[in-house]
């Protein structure tokens, strides 16, 4: 099949959706499909790649990518909204010039970027599949991108229009599926496919731990919804890291990074910055336990991709999240780690850290369970196979569109 992946984020961005989209595109290519990626100029989690004013083409690991210009900005809600709208405008301008594929897979976010996908599919008479990474407009409201009022109401109406327009909606957790069912989205339109790990899931290898202090790692976006400021305060004030001879390491960048840094009061918490490529792999190799955190007072609108990456690396997970969240469900059902109630983190997290780090054999056991779950549920080749079945069912085999 000829497939276009419309993804706001793509390699070389190191965290969030970009590594997932890159993994997906390569896995589908490896199954013999012709994949064209349409993405914004790299910009996340911070603009370290400069800017471009015109579309340009490149190849990344032998996958063709069309890059679109973007008005980059994330410092304020207005900046982020302007950035999203600029992507929608760029995508709308180039969509009529793209070759006609058998199907389009459009990733959300970008939420406004779904509009060109809807229009393009209707005009060309081709199916499009929504890959739902963030549930919107809940995500926009939670992050402050959209305030309650007429704009939020319009966003909710657009959300429902997008669900009606898509031939299929790929949800990445059972919690997402429940959310959409409650909004009246037909069950037959949805299919749950977990996100792939951003790295291949190879054979299990016993973890290699460096000498010295145990390492707890939080990686990825440092935003407000992760609640890392409260996490840092809880572990610093409790003294749990010192009693366990452990260090909490925070790798990444985001709008809350300065606030989190201000909460650090000892050498037991270290912000290591944005790590790329091999630097991140080396950090993961030296990690004892991975942390996934989400504030208790925000709606669940995404499933952190770091969860799959920890598990692919045979790292057990401490999930400091809402007990009813999709993250908590995966960790409990796979035995890949421990769940801490994020509404009681000051009480529960320090105690959990001490108890977990006091039992190295249980850490290894749960790390192995994490890896086994990653093999069965998150390996890129397995995810590609599931998408292939969905796409084949919609297109009934390769299209007969002429190259002319």
C-alpha positions, 0 to 999 in steps of 0.5 A: 500500500501507499500510505501517508503518515501526517505527524506534527512531530517526527525524528529527530525530536527525542521525546513524545510522539516523534520517536513513535511516528518514526518507529511506525514509519520504519516498521511499515516500510519494513513490511513492504509498504510505501510510506511518505511522512508529512511533518512539521519542522522539528521543534519539540521539546525546544527549538534547537533545530532553528527554523525554516520558511519553506517546505523541504524534503529529506530522508530519515533512515530511508523514509521520505519526509516532507517537512513543513514550516512552522511558527515556533513558540511554546512559552505562552498559550497564545504562542502554542496556539499560533504554532498549531495554526501555522502547521494547519495552514502549511498542511492545508497548503501542501495537501492538494499537491501531494500524490494520492495514497491508499490511505492517510494516517493522521496523528493528533496532536496536532488537533487543528492539523486534523482539518486538512486531513478531513478535507483531503480525504473527502476530496480524494475519496480515500480513507483516513485513520486518526491515531489518537495520541492526545484526547482533545480538547481535554488536553488543550484545556488541561494544559491551558491552551484553550480556556473555557468559553466559546473557543472550547465549545467550538473545539468540542464540536470540531472534535466530534466532527473529526471522529465522524469523518475518520474511517477508523480511530486508533486509541492507545489505551482502554481509558481512551476507548471509554472516553470516546464511547462516553462521547457517543463514538461508535464502538465499531469505529474504534480499535485499540492498538498500543503505542510501539516502543521507540526502540526495537524490543530485543532479547532479554538481557539482565540489567547492567547497573553502575556502581554507586547510588541507585538511579530513578529516571524521569525522562521526556517533556517537563510540563505542568501535567507531569507534576514533577515539582511536587515529586521533587519536593516530596522526595527531597523533604522525606529524605527517602533518596538519602536513606536508600542511597539513590538519585532521582535524575530528570532528563528532558526539557519543557515549560516547567523545567525552571520551576522543577529546578527551583525545587531541587535542594540536594545532590540527590536530585539531578536535572541532566537536560535534554539527552539525544540518541546514544546519550539517552541510551546510556542514561537508560542503561544506568537506570534502576527504575523508571518513573512515569508521573501524572498529576492527580487533578488533571484529566487523563488525555494521553498515555506517556510513551516513556512507559513503553520505552522503559519496558522495552529496556527491561526497566520496572516502572513506578507509576505515580498516577491516577489509580484508574488511569491507562498507565496504572492499568498497564503496569498492574496487569503486566506486573511491570512495576508499582503504582502510587496514587498521585493524589497521595504522593507525599505519603506514598512515594517516599515509602514506595521508593525505600521499599522498592530499592531494598529488594533488588531481586524484585526489581529484576523480576518486575523488569523481566515482566516489563520486557515480556510485556513489551515483546508481546504488546509494544514491539514495533513489528507487532504494532505494524502488523495490527495497523496493516490489518486495519489499513488492508480492511479499509482499502481492500488491497493496493489502489489502482491510482495511476502514477500520472 
